[in-house]
Amino acid sequence: MTNFLRVALFPDAYHEANGVARTFRTLEGVARRRGLPLLLVRCAASSSSHQPQTDGSVTTIELQRGGWSFPLDTDLSFDLWLWRYAREVREQVRAFGPQVIHVTGPSDIGQLGVYVAKSLRLPLVMSWHTNLHEYAGRRWSRLLDYAFISPLVREQTSLWAEAQSLWATMKFYEYADVCLAPNPELVALVAQKTGKPTYLMQRGIDAEQFHPRHRTRPRLPAVVRLGFVGRLSAEKNVRFLAELERQLLAQGLTNIEFRIVGAGSERDWLAQTMKTATFAGVQQGERLAQEYADFDIFVFPSRTDTYGNVVLEAAASGVPCVVTGDGGPKFLVDPDESGVVAHDNAAFVSAVAELVHSAERRQAMGEAARARAQRASWEAVLDEVYQAYQIACAQSPIISEF
């Protein structure tokens, strides 16, 4: 039955350079190889006719954002008037005849997907990918940096913004029949807050694309390269990279350099503040794989990531990872075997310093990281997702009138 479910997917991101986009581009490819009937309703990267285009088992509808759009970050935007497509998209989805609809978040396209599911009386699966409430708290705190208020008031106000955002986001997810979340903590949180059955949706890795063989630097370099890949924004805690650099240099570890891959609003601040950093911008494909393989240590200070695709990509490239104890990345590291989970800033700095000192430890952890990453399969991820679709169809046996 799984192989014949007809699915309409409304992803928050597709063309962008972020984890959500990479996840659903990859899952689309797996579905296409299997011949699974999939309707992909997404926002276009450029002008589009927004008419269905079919290639094999996959049909695509691309919607153009318009003048009512406003930026959320470097490559993310929200169109307040995307609803202008609502009736047309509903009829296009009706014509495709899906048995279930999948929405990936409360974006403009996600809201449209919920409307279509409810108006056609179809089972709805919703997956959680971004801790929007934590983003709201951190961005609000950053805005208040420019206000003349006490740190206590700033902290309390940011916590209030985070709580309100969490409440609003969970109200959106209550529309689902079944929810998916990327790590065990979020599975429990979403299930508790929404009252909906919630299942684990992990991520896979192409261990041939991300591979140590792409390395171009010496295995035992004179200068140890600390790498970061991701969006350069407040919620990624990227300013800690500057503090990490400062403390390492203060310890006399001058044989280091930072390589930062990505773009975002914090890029200029990092460039002005850091002494050893070079910036590669957004990279994809073979160039991204080479960037990973050329790292000696992957440092990921984010406390808000729900999964951490980049951690898995670094691990597959044979690079030991140092991550925080918050969010999803800690579930991708075997502590003190394939990397380090640091529960505070001091522990993070200490872990990186130890790895800078010991090439032998870096090599052993890198090999363990590679072995662990190779167990992550996109095929298995798609199977998990389709099992959730089946559950949604079974518990919500509503058939729309096509």
SVG drawing of the C-alpha trace seen along z (x, -y; Angstrom):
<svg xmlns="http://www.w3.org/2000/svg" viewBox="-18 -54 71 56">
<polyline fill="none" stroke="black" stroke-width="0.4" points="0.0,0.0 2.9,-2.4 4.2,-2.4 0.8,-3.6 -0.2,-6.3 -0.7,-9.6 0.8,-12.5 0.6,-16.3 3.6,-18.0 3.8,-21.7 7.4,-22.3 8.4,-25.6 11.6,-25.7 12.9,-23.9 15.2,-26.1 16.9,-27.7 20.2,-26.7 18.9,-25.3 18.2,-22.0 14.5,-21.9 15.1,-22.5 17.9,-19.9 15.7,-17.4 12.8,-17.7 14.8,-17.9 16.4,-14.6 13.2,-12.9 11.7,-14.0 14.5,-12.3 14.0,-9.1 10.2,-9.2 11.0,-9.7 13.4,-6.8 10.7,-4.6 8.0,-5.8 5.8,-7.1 3.0,-9.5 3.9,-12.9 2.5,-16.4 5.0,-19.0 3.5,-22.5 6.3,-24.9 7.3,-28.6 9.3,-29.3 12.9,-30.5 12.1,-32.6 9.1,-33.5 6.7,-30.6 3.4,-29.9 2.1,-28.0 0.7,-25.3 1.3,-21.6 4.4,-20.1 4.8,-16.4 8.2,-14.5 7.9,-10.8 5.9,-10.1 6.3,-13.7 4.1,-16.6 5.2,-20.1 3.3,-23.4 5.5,-26.5 3.9,-29.6 5.5,-33.0 5.8,-35.2 4.7,-38.8 4.9,-42.4 3.4,-41.6 6.4,-39.5 8.8,-40.5 12.2,-38.9 12.6,-36.6 16.3,-36.1 18.8,-36.1 17.0,-33.5 13.7,-33.2 10.5,-35.3 6.8,-35.3 4.1,-36.4 1.1,-37.8 -0.9,-37.5 0.0,-33.9 -3.7,-33.2 -4.4,-34.6 -3.6,-31.1 -5.9,-29.3 -8.8,-28.4 -6.6,-27.5 -4.2,-25.3 -7.2,-23.6 -8.6,-22.6 -5.1,-21.5 -4.7,-19.3 -8.2,-17.9 -7.3,-16.9 -4.2,-15.1 -6.3,-13.1 -4.0,-12.8 -4.9,-10.5 -2.9,-12.7 -1.4,-16.1 2.0,-16.9 2.8,-20.4 6.2,-21.3 5.5,-24.4 3.4,-27.6 4.9,-29.4 2.9,-31.1 2.9,-27.9 2.3,-25.8 -0.9,-27.8 -2.1,-27.3 -1.5,-23.5 -3.6,-23.4 -6.4,-25.3 -6.4,-22.8 -6.3,-19.8 -9.3,-21.0 -11.3,-22.2 -10.9,-18.9 -11.4,-17.0 -8.1,-15.1 -5.8,-13.6 -3.1,-16.1 0.5,-15.2 2.6,-18.1 6.3,-17.9 8.3,-20.1 11.6,-21.4 12.3,-24.7 12.1,-25.9 10.4,-29.1 9.7,-30.0 13.4,-30.0 14.2,-32.0 11.6,-34.6 13.2,-34.8 16.7,-35.3 15.8,-37.8 13.7,-39.8 16.7,-39.8 19.0,-41.0 16.6,-43.8 16.6,-44.8 20.4,-45.1 19.8,-48.6 17.3,-49.6 18.2,-51.2 16.7,-48.5 18.2,-46.3 19.4,-42.8 16.8,-41.3 13.9,-43.1 15.4,-42.1 15.6,-38.5 12.1,-38.4 10.7,-40.1 12.6,-37.6 11.2,-34.7 7.7,-36.1 8.2,-36.4 9.4,-32.8 6.4,-31.5 3.9,-33.4 5.5,-32.1 5.5,-28.5 1.8,-28.8 1.0,-30.2 3.1,-27.5 1.5,-24.7 -2.0,-26.0 -1.1,-25.7 0.2,-22.1 -3.1,-21.2 -4.6,-21.1 -2.7,-18.0 -4.0,-14.4 -0.4,-13.1 2.8,-15.1 6.5,-14.3 9.5,-15.7 13.2,-15.3 14.4,-14.4 13.1,-12.5 12.7,-15.7 10.6,-17.4 8.5,-14.3 7.6,-14.5 7.0,-18.3 4.8,-18.3 2.8,-15.3 2.2,-17.0 1.3,-20.4 -0.9,-19.3 -2.4,-16.1 -1.6,-14.6 0.2,-11.3 3.8,-12.3 6.5,-10.2 10.2,-10.5 11.4,-11.8 15.1,-11.8 17.4,-12.7 19.6,-10.7 23.0,-11.4 24.6,-10.7 27.8,-9.2 29.3,-9.1 28.7,-12.8 30.1,-13.8 33.3,-11.7 36.8,-12.2 38.3,-11.6 37.3,-15.1 39.9,-16.6 42.6,-18.7 44.6,-19.7 47.2,-17.7 46.0,-15.1 48.3,-16.6 48.2,-20.3 50.3,-22.9 47.2,-25.0 44.1,-23.4 40.9,-24.5 37.8,-25.0 34.7,-24.9 31.1,-26.1 28.4,-25.6 25.0,-27.2 22.9,-30.4 24.8,-33.3 22.0,-34.5 21.3,-35.2 19.5,-32.0 22.5,-29.9 24.5,-31.5 27.3,-32.3 28.7,-35.2 30.1,-32.6 32.5,-31.7 34.3,-35.0 34.4,-34.3 35.7,-30.8 38.5,-32.2 39.4,-34.8 39.7,-32.2 41.7,-29.8 44.2,-32.6 44.4,-33.7 45.5,-30.1 48.3,-30.5 46.7,-28.3 47.8,-30.4 47.9,-27.5 44.2,-27.8 42.0,-29.3 38.2,-29.5 36.4,-28.7 32.8,-29.8 30.4,-28.6 27.1,-30.3 25.4,-33.7 23.2,-35.8 22.7,-38.9 25.6,-38.2 28.2,-37.9 29.5,-41.4 29.8,-41.4 31.8,-38.2 34.1,-39.5 34.8,-42.6 35.4,-40.8 37.2,-37.6 41.0,-37.6 41.5,-34.2 38.2,-33.7 37.7,-33.4 34.2,-33.3 33.2,-31.0 29.6,-32.1 26.9,-29.6 28.2,-26.5 26.6,-23.4 27.4,-20.2 31.1,-19.2 32.3,-22.5 30.4,-22.1 31.7,-18.5 35.2,-19.7 34.7,-22.4 33.6,-19.8 36.4,-17.4 39.0,-20.2 37.8,-21.0 39.8,-19.5 37.1,-20.1 33.4,-21.0 32.2,-23.5 28.4,-24.1 27.4,-26.4 23.6,-26.5 21.2,-25.8 18.1,-26.0 18.6,-23.5 16.0,-20.7 18.2,-18.2 21.4,-19.5 21.8,-18.2 25.2,-20.0 26.5,-17.9 25.6,-14.7 27.3,-16.1 30.5,-16.9 30.5,-13.5 30.1,-11.7 33.1,-13.8 35.2,-12.2 35.3,-15.4 34.8,-15.3 32.0,-17.5 31.7,-19.7 28.1,-20.6 26.1,-22.1 23.9,-20.1 20.7,-21.9 18.6,-20.9 18.9,-18.0 22.6,-17.9 23.5,-16.2 21.6,-13.1 23.9,-12.9 27.1,-12.6 28.4,-9.6 29.9,-11.6 33.7,-11.4 33.7,-8.9 32.6,-10.6 32.6,-14.1 31.9,-16.1 28.6,-17.4 29.5,-20.5 26.9,-21.6 28.2,-25.1 30.5,-27.6 33.5,-26.7 33.2,-23.0 32.8,-23.9 36.1,-25.9 37.9,-23.2 36.7,-20.4 37.9,-22.4 41.2,-23.2 41.9,-19.5 41.2,-18.5 43.5,-21.3 46.2,-19.8 45.7,-16.2 45.8,-15.2 45.5,-11.5 42.2,-12.2 40.9,-14.2 41.6,-11.3 40.0,-8.7 36.9,-10.7 36.7,-11.5 36.7,-7.8 34.0,-7.1 31.9,-10.0 32.1,-8.7 31.1,-5.2 28.1,-6.5 26.9,-8.7 27.0,-5.8 24.2,-4.2 21.8,-7.1 19.8,-6.2 17.4,-8.5 15.5,-5.4 14.7,-4.6 13.7,-8.1 11.2,-8.0 9.8,-4.7 9.2,-6.4 7.4,-9.3 5.2,-7.0 4.3,-5.0 3.1,-8.2 1.0,-8.9 -0.6,-5.4 -1.4,-6.1 -3.0,-9.4 -5.1,-7.8 -6.2,-5.0 -7.2,-7.2 -8.8,-9.9 -10.6,-7.9 -12.0,-10.9 -12.3,-10.7 -12.9,-13.9 -15.2,-14.1 -12.9,-14.2"/>
</svg>
